[in-house]
């Protein structure tokens, strides 16, 4: 499915750490609102894709809107009842958590989703087991200061590793890290698969890997969208399922800031090594 407003982006990634295929659906940056793709639409796409697990890269709601949080709540609880879901925080969840005005509502949201079966990864990790294979899934959360505009701070590798721990070498490892700004640290850590979002495809998208601007107002940011490989790691930056306004002077949280940049649902097939690696857009 592919049109000017939405597409399913498919990847096939070979690995020697699995003996059978595993399908992941990766959801990020929905920013649920009245202008977003509906939750029922996303549930139907998930049914069509039939994943083994769902990974959520953050910003499923928008911090400026409690209605957005209610919409995300309904969708995430339904997804959690139907599939195994792992959810890492984005900057909007962090804002909701840190704000005195929204902290209680956010914690209630977390509680309801956990009851529905959603697993939250906040600088923690969990093991997903499938057919005798083990996949370790890490969620990396950053304080709001690392999302500062226009000059976010650097992040040392030592601090990153202290936060998430050592990468396991006896099983496939997936890292959920909302912003790709610190991709060099993620690559150095050595996860097999790194999943990011946050950049919304660069707002104005030039091709599969290049966009105009990041939410921190960095022009032509690296690792903006698409698939990147370094060493034994693959990083995929999703272009996001929604959008919101982040430019100075535009405080409304749901301005439709996209050009040549469809909303993106990501499906990843992890395949045992030896099968042909292909990459298809749909």
C-alpha positions as CSV (number, residue, x, y, z in Angstrom):
1,X,0.0,0.0,0.0
2,X,1.5,3.3,-1.0
3,X,0.1,6.7,-1.8
4,X,0.9,10.3,-1.1
5,X,-0.4,10.1,2.4
6,X,0.6,6.7,3.7
7,X,2.8,3.7,2.9
8,X,3.9,0.4,4.3
9,X,7.7,0.3,4.2
10,X,9.1,-3.3,4.2
11,X,12.6,-4.5,5.1
12,X,14.1,-8.0,5.1
13,X,17.2,-8.4,7.3
14,X,19.3,-11.7,7.4
15,X,20.7,-12.9,10.7
16,X,22.6,-15.9,11.9
17,X,21.0,-15.6,15.3
18,X,17.6,-17.0,14.4
19,X,16.6,-20.3,12.9
20,X,13.2,-19.2,11.6
21,X,11.7,-15.9,10.3
22,X,10.3,-13.3,12.7
23,X,8.1,-10.5,11.7
24,X,8.2,-7.1,13.5
25,X,5.9,-4.2,13.0
26,X,7.5,-1.0,14.1
27,X,5.3,2.0,15.0
28,X,6.6,5.4,15.9
29,X,5.6,9.1,16.0
30,X,1.8,8.7,15.6
31,X,1.0,11.8,17.7
32,X,-2.6,10.6,17.9
33,X,-5.1,13.3,17.0
34,X,-8.2,14.0,15.0
35,X,-6.0,14.5,12.0
36,X,-4.0,11.3,12.5
37,X,-4.5,8.0,10.9
38,X,-7.2,6.3,13.0
39,X,-6.5,3.6,15.5
40,X,-8.9,1.3,13.7
41,X,-7.0,1.8,10.5
42,X,-3.7,0.9,12.2
43,X,-5.3,-2.2,13.8
44,X,-6.5,-3.3,10.3
45,X,-2.9,-2.9,9.0
46,X,-1.6,-4.9,11.9
47,X,-4.0,-7.7,11.2
48,X,-2.9,-7.6,7.5
49,X,0.8,-7.7,8.4
50,X,0.3,-10.4,11.1
51,X,3.4,-9.6,13.2
52,X,5.1,-11.9,15.8
53,X,5.6,-8.8,17.9
54,X,5.1,-5.0,17.7
55,X,7.8,-2.5,18.7
56,X,6.9,1.1,19.5
57,X,9.5,3.8,19.3
58,X,7.7,6.5,21.2
59,X,5.6,9.7,20.6
60,X,2.4,7.8,20.2
61,X,0.6,10.7,21.8
62,X,1.3,14.5,21.8
63,X,2.3,16.1,25.1
64,X,0.2,19.2,24.4
65,X,-3.1,17.3,24.1
66,X,-4.8,15.1,26.7
67,X,-7.3,14.0,24.0
68,X,-4.3,12.7,22.1
69,X,-3.3,10.6,25.1
70,X,-6.9,9.1,25.3
71,X,-6.7,8.2,21.6
72,X,-3.3,6.5,22.0
73,X,-4.6,4.8,25.1
74,X,-7.5,3.1,23.2
75,X,-5.3,2.0,20.4
76,X,-2.4,0.7,22.5
77,X,-4.7,-1.3,24.8
78,X,-6.3,-3.0,21.8
79,X,-2.9,-3.7,20.3
80,X,-1.6,-5.1,23.6
81,X,-4.6,-7.4,23.9
82,X,-4.0,-8.9,20.5
83,X,-0.2,-8.9,20.1
84,X,3.0,-8.9,22.1
85,X,3.9,-5.2,22.3
86,X,7.1,-3.5,23.6
87,X,7.0,0.3,24.0
88,X,9.9,2.7,24.5
89,X,9.5,6.4,25.4
90,X,9.9,9.3,23.0
91,X,10.3,12.9,23.9
92,X,6.5,13.5,24.2
93,X,6.1,10.6,26.7
94,X,9.0,12.1,28.6
95,X,7.3,15.5,28.7
96,X,4.1,14.0,29.9
97,X,6.0,12.1,32.6
98,X,8.0,15.1,33.8
99,X,5.3,17.7,33.8
100,X,3.4,18.3,37.0
101,X,0.2,19.0,34.9
102,X,0.3,15.7,33.1
103,X,2.3,13.3,35.3
104,X,-0.7,11.7,37.0
105,X,-2.5,11.1,33.7
106,X,0.6,9.7,32.1
107,X,1.1,7.2,34.9
108,X,-2.6,6.2,34.6
109,X,-2.0,5.6,30.9
110,X,1.0,3.4,31.6
111,X,-0.9,1.5,34.2
112,X,-3.8,0.8,31.8
113,X,-1.5,-0.3,29.0
114,X,0.4,-2.6,31.3
115,X,-2.8,-4.3,32.3
116,X,-3.6,-4.8,28.6
117,X,-0.2,-6.6,28.2
118,X,2.0,-3.8,26.9
119,X,5.6,-4.1,28.1
120,X,7.3,-0.7,28.8
121,X,11.0,-0.4,28.3
122,X,12.4,2.7,30.1
123,X,16.2,2.1,30.1
124,X,15.3,-1.6,30.7
125,X,15.2,-4.7,28.6
126,X,13.1,-7.8,28.2
127,X,13.5,-11.2,26.4
128,X,11.1,-12.2,23.7
129,X,11.1,-15.9,23.0
130,X,9.9,-17.5,19.8
131,X,10.4,-21.1,18.7
132,X,13.5,-21.7,20.8
133,X,15.0,-18.3,19.8
134,X,15.6,-15.5,22.2
135,X,15.5,-11.8,21.2
136,X,16.7,-9.2,23.7
137,X,14.8,-5.9,23.3
138,X,16.2,-2.7,24.9
139,X,14.4,0.6,25.3
140,X,16.6,3.7,25.7
141,X,15.1,6.8,27.3
142,X,16.7,10.3,27.3
143,X,16.0,13.3,29.6
144,X,14.3,16.2,27.9
145,X,17.5,18.2,27.8
146,X,18.8,15.9,25.0
147,X,15.9,17.1,22.8
148,X,16.8,20.8,23.2
149,X,16.4,23.1,20.2
150,X,18.5,24.2,18.4
151,X,21.7,22.8,20.1
152,X,21.1,19.5,21.8
153,X,24.0,18.3,24.0
154,X,26.4,15.5,23.0
155,X,26.0,12.0,24.5
156,X,29.2,10.1,25.4
157,X,29.4,6.4,24.6
158,X,30.3,5.8,28.3
159,X,27.1,7.4,29.5
160,X,25.0,5.5,27.0
161,X,26.5,2.2,28.0
162,X,26.1,2.9,31.7
163,X,22.4,3.6,31.0
164,X,21.5,0.5,28.9
165,X,24.2,-2.0,30.0
166,X,26.3,-4.3,28.0
167,X,25.0,-5.7,24.7
168,X,24.5,-9.5,24.9
169,X,26.5,-11.6,22.4
170,X,24.5,-14.9,22.7
171,X,21.2,-13.7,21.2
172,X,19.8,-11.2,18.7
173,X,19.6,-7.7,20.3
174,X,17.2,-4.9,19.3
175,X,17.6,-1.4,20.5
176,X,14.6,1.0,20.6
177,X,16.1,4.6,20.7
178,X,13.7,7.4,19.8
179,X,16.1,9.9,18.3
180,X,18.7,8.9,15.7
181,X,20.8,11.9,16.7
182,X,23.1,9.6,18.7
183,X,23.3,6.9,16.2
184,X,27.1,6.6,16.4
185,X,26.8,5.5,20.0
186,X,24.1,3.0,19.1
187,X,26.3,1.5,16.3
188,X,29.3,1.4,18.6
189,X,27.2,-0.5,21.2
190,X,26.6,-3.2,18.7
191,X,22.9,-4.0,18.6
192,X,21.9,-6.2,15.7
193,X,18.9,-3.9,14.9
194,X,18.4,-0.3,16.0
195,X,15.0,1.3,15.5
196,X,14.6,5.1,15.7
197,X,12.0,7.7,14.7
198,X,11.6,11.4,15.9
199,X,12.8,13.1,12.6
200,X,9.4,12.6,10.8
201,X,11.4,11.8,7.6
202,X,13.0,15.3,7.7
203,X,9.6,16.9,7.1
204,X,10.5,17.6,3.4
205,X,11.9,14.4,2.1
206,X,14.4,14.3,-0.8
207,X,14.9,10.5,-1.2
208,X,14.9,7.4,0.9
209,X,17.7,8.6,3.2
210,X,17.6,12.4,3.2
211,X,15.3,15.0,4.5
212,X,15.4,18.8,5.2
213,X,15.3,19.3,9.0
214,X,15.2,17.6,12.3
215,X,12.9,18.6,15.3
216,X,16.1,20.2,16.8
217,X,16.2,22.4,13.7
218,X,19.4,20.7,12.3
219,X,19.4,21.0,8.6
220,X,19.9,17.8,6.5
221,X,20.3,15.5,9.6
222,X,22.2,12.2,9.3
223,X,20.3,9.0,9.6
224,X,17.1,10.9,8.8
225,X,15.0,8.1,7.3
226,X,15.4,4.6,5.9
227,X,18.0,1.9,6.4
228,X,21.6,2.3,7.4
229,X,24.3,-0.4,8.1
230,X,27.5,-0.2,10.0
231,X,29.6,-3.1,11.2
232,X,27.1,-5.8,12.1
233,X,24.3,-3.4,12.9
234,X,21.3,-2.2,11.0
235,X,19.6,1.0,11.9
236,X,16.1,1.8,10.6
237,X,14.7,5.3,11.1
238,X,10.9,5.3,10.5
239,X,9.4,8.4,9.0
240,X,6.5,8.3,11.5
241,X,2.8,7.7,11.4
242,X,1.8,11.3,12.1
243,X,3.2,14.8,12.5
244,X,3.1,17.8,14.7
245,X,4.3,21.4,14.5
246,X,7.8,22.1,15.9
247,X,8.9,25.2,14.1
248,X,9.3,28.5,16.0
249,X,6.0,30.5,15.9
250,X,3.9,27.4,15.1
251,X,2.9,26.0,18.5
252,X,-0.1,24.0,17.3
253,X,0.7,20.4,17.8
254,X,-0.8,18.9,14.6
255,X,0.2,21.1,11.7
256,X,0.5,18.9,8.6
257,X,4.2,19.4,8.0
258,X,5.1,16.8,5.3
259,X,6.1,17.1,1.7
260,X,7.1,14.1,-0.5
261,X,7.1,12.3,2.8
262,X,4.2,9.9,3.4
263,X,3.3,8.7,6.8
264,X,5.0,5.4,7.3
265,X,4.2,2.0,8.8
266,X,7.3,-0.2,9.0
267,X,7.4,-4.0,8.7
268,X,10.6,-5.8,9.3
269,X,11.2,-9.5,8.5
270,X,14.2,-11.0,10.3
271,X,15.2,-14.0,8.2
272,X,17.8,-16.8,8.9
273,X,21.1,-16.2,7.1
274,X,21.3,-18.0,3.7
275,X,18.0,-16.7,2.5
276,X,18.3,-13.9,-0.1
277,X,18.3,-10.4,1.3
278,X,15.8,-8.2,-0.4
279,X,14.3,-4.9,0.3
280,X,10.9,-4.0,-1.0
281,X,8.7,-0.9,-0.7
282,X,5.0,-1.3,-0.9
